[in-house]
């Protein structure tokens, strides 16, 4: 499949990811040949907790000083991280308007064990597209391209420690916004659980 831009594959991506993607719909070309980059959205998502933004991090098995391609990164299931993530998600969003609407389908991703981060993230992203009623044609890179024009290379442009593409989020109701105010660019599940079917029109 041909696409004009390359996107990374994140764990429950932030809202800015879907905002950037709109210009290239319905095609999505995902990077699978890059080396895994630590401290990015590739294995973390941010949600709104009573104390502010909370990082949910998928633990990965570290290679022995070897640069591992993102498609080959294995999830570390030595402890019950899925139980911890689900507990955090339910405690943060149980009182949101639409959590129960999505709960029965969403919980499957925290009950079944996954081996590879790429596979896990892809299943979650596909589920999110379904909820947003987006019929995306997903393709994958066959090699790593390092000569893409910056406006078509999104692999490092959406990062938890940097301003995301100058993305400005229009405020929507969040469960704890009476404590911390509106927190922009959290995981797309924050948008889904608070806005439900209106999430598509918001994006």
C-alpha positions as CSV (number, residue, x, y, z in Angstrom):
1,X,0.0,0.0,0.0
2,X,1.3,3.5,-0.8
3,X,1.0,6.3,1.7
4,X,2.3,9.8,1.9
5,X,3.2,9.6,5.6
6,X,4.6,7.1,8.1
7,X,3.2,6.9,11.6
8,X,4.6,5.0,14.6
9,X,2.4,2.4,16.4
10,X,1.6,3.6,19.9
11,X,-0.1,2.1,22.9
12,X,-3.6,3.7,23.1
13,X,-2.3,6.8,21.2
14,X,-2.9,10.4,22.3
15,X,-5.6,12.5,20.7
16,X,-2.9,14.5,18.7
17,X,-2.1,11.2,16.8
18,X,-5.7,11.0,15.4
19,X,-5.7,14.7,14.7
20,X,-2.5,14.3,12.6
21,X,-3.9,11.2,10.9
22,X,-6.9,13.0,9.5
23,X,-4.9,14.6,6.6
24,X,-4.0,11.1,5.3
25,X,-7.2,9.1,5.8
26,X,-8.2,6.5,4.9
27,X,-4.7,5.1,4.5
28,X,-2.3,4.5,7.4
29,X,1.2,3.3,6.9
30,X,2.7,2.1,10.2
31,X,6.5,1.9,10.9
32,X,7.5,-1.6,11.9
33,X,11.2,-1.6,11.0
34,X,12.4,1.1,13.3
35,X,14.4,0.4,16.4
36,X,12.4,0.5,19.6
37,X,12.6,3.9,21.2
38,X,12.3,4.1,25.0
39,X,10.2,6.7,26.9
40,X,7.8,7.2,24.1
41,X,4.1,6.5,23.5
42,X,5.1,3.2,21.9
43,X,4.6,1.5,25.2
44,X,3.0,4.1,27.3
45,X,-0.3,6.0,27.5
46,X,-1.5,8.9,29.6
47,X,-4.8,9.0,31.3
48,X,-6.5,11.4,33.8
49,X,-6.3,10.3,37.4
50,X,-7.5,12.1,40.5
51,X,-3.9,13.4,40.9
52,X,-3.5,14.5,37.3
53,X,-1.9,12.8,34.3
54,X,-1.0,9.1,35.0
55,X,1.4,7.1,32.8
56,X,0.4,3.5,32.0
57,X,3.6,1.7,30.8
58,X,3.6,-1.7,29.1
59,X,6.8,-3.4,30.4
60,X,9.1,-4.8,27.7
61,X,11.9,-7.4,27.7
62,X,15.2,-5.6,27.2
63,X,17.6,-7.0,24.7
64,X,21.3,-7.5,25.6
65,X,22.7,-4.3,24.2
66,X,21.0,-5.0,20.9
67,X,18.8,-2.5,19.0
68,X,15.5,-4.4,18.7
69,X,13.2,-3.7,15.8
70,X,9.8,-2.5,17.1
71,X,8.0,-5.4,15.5
72,X,10.2,-7.8,17.5
73,X,9.8,-6.2,21.0
74,X,8.4,-8.7,23.5
75,X,6.2,-7.8,26.3
76,X,7.4,-8.7,29.8
77,X,4.7,-10.7,31.5
78,X,6.7,-11.4,34.6
79,X,4.2,-9.5,36.7
80,X,0.5,-8.7,36.2
81,X,0.8,-5.3,34.5
82,X,-2.5,-5.8,32.7
83,X,-4.3,-6.2,36.0
84,X,-2.7,-2.9,37.2
85,X,-3.6,-1.1,34.0
86,X,-7.2,-2.3,34.1
87,X,-7.5,-1.3,37.8
88,X,-6.2,2.2,36.9
89,X,-8.5,2.5,34.0
90,X,-11.6,1.5,35.9
91,X,-10.8,3.6,38.9
92,X,-10.2,6.7,36.7
93,X,-13.1,6.3,34.3
94,X,-15.8,4.3,36.2
95,X,-17.7,7.5,36.7
96,X,-17.3,8.8,33.1
97,X,-20.3,9.0,30.9
98,X,-19.4,6.2,28.5
99,X,-17.0,3.8,30.2
100,X,-19.6,1.1,30.7
101,X,-20.6,1.5,27.0
102,X,-17.1,0.3,26.0
103,X,-16.1,-1.8,29.0
104,X,-17.2,-5.3,27.9
105,X,-15.2,-5.2,24.6
106,X,-12.2,-3.2,26.0
107,X,-11.6,-5.5,29.0
108,X,-10.5,-8.3,26.6
109,X,-7.2,-6.5,26.0
110,X,-6.4,-6.9,29.7
111,X,-7.5,-10.5,30.2
112,X,-5.6,-12.1,27.3
113,X,-1.8,-12.4,27.4
114,X,0.1,-11.0,24.5
115,X,3.7,-11.8,23.5
116,X,4.7,-8.9,21.2
117,X,4.1,-5.2,21.8
118,X,3.5,-4.5,18.1
119,X,0.7,-7.1,17.9
120,X,-0.9,-5.8,21.1
121,X,-0.8,-2.1,20.0
122,X,-2.2,-3.0,16.6
123,X,-5.2,-4.8,18.0
124,X,-5.9,-1.9,20.3
125,X,-5.6,0.6,17.5
126,X,-7.9,-1.4,15.3
127,X,-10.5,-1.5,18.1
128,X,-10.2,2.3,18.6
129,X,-10.8,2.8,14.8
130,X,-13.9,0.7,15.1
131,X,-15.2,2.8,18.0
132,X,-14.5,6.0,16.0
133,X,-16.2,4.4,13.0
134,X,-13.1,4.9,10.8
135,X,-12.6,2.4,8.0
136,X,-8.8,2.6,7.8
137,X,-6.6,0.8,5.3
138,X,-3.6,-0.2,7.4
139,X,-0.2,-1.0,5.8
140,X,3.3,-1.6,7.1
141,X,6.8,-0.5,6.1
142,X,9.1,-3.1,4.7
143,X,12.3,-1.2,5.5
144,X,13.4,1.8,7.4
145,X,13.4,5.1,5.4
146,X,15.5,7.9,6.8
147,X,15.0,10.4,4.1
148,X,11.4,11.3,4.5
149,X,10.4,14.9,4.4
150,X,9.7,16.1,7.9
151,X,6.1,16.9,7.2
152,X,5.5,13.2,6.3
153,X,7.5,11.7,9.1
154,X,5.5,11.3,12.3
155,X,7.8,8.7,14.0
156,X,9.3,11.2,16.4
157,X,6.9,14.2,16.1
158,X,4.4,12.9,18.7
159,X,6.3,12.6,22.0
160,X,5.2,12.7,25.7
161,X,8.0,15.1,26.5
162,X,7.5,17.6,23.7
163,X,4.8,19.8,22.3
164,X,2.9,17.7,19.8
165,X,2.9,19.3,16.4
166,X,1.6,22.5,17.8
167,X,-1.6,20.5,18.5
168,X,-4.3,22.6,20.4
169,X,-7.0,20.6,21.9
170,X,-10.5,22.0,22.2
171,X,-11.6,21.3,25.9
172,X,-14.2,18.6,26.5
173,X,-15.6,17.4,29.9
174,X,-13.2,15.2,31.9
175,X,-14.0,13.4,35.1
176,X,-11.5,15.2,37.3
177,X,-11.4,18.5,35.5
178,X,-12.7,20.2,38.7
179,X,-9.4,19.4,40.3
180,X,-6.8,19.9,37.7
181,X,-8.6,21.6,34.9
182,X,-8.6,20.3,31.3
183,X,-5.7,18.1,30.4
184,X,-5.0,18.1,26.7
185,X,-3.7,15.3,24.5
186,X,-4.3,12.4,26.8
187,X,-4.9,8.9,25.4
188,X,-7.7,8.6,23.0
189,X,-9.6,6.4,25.6
190,X,-9.9,9.5,27.7
191,X,-11.9,11.1,24.9
192,X,-13.9,7.9,24.2
193,X,-14.9,7.4,27.8
194,X,-15.9,11.0,28.3
195,X,-17.4,11.8,24.9
196,X,-18.5,8.4,23.5
197,X,-20.0,8.5,20.0
198,X,-19.3,12.2,19.9
199,X,-15.5,11.5,19.8
200,X,-15.5,11.1,16.0
201,X,-17.0,14.6,15.5
202,X,-14.7,16.0,18.1
203,X,-11.7,14.8,16.1
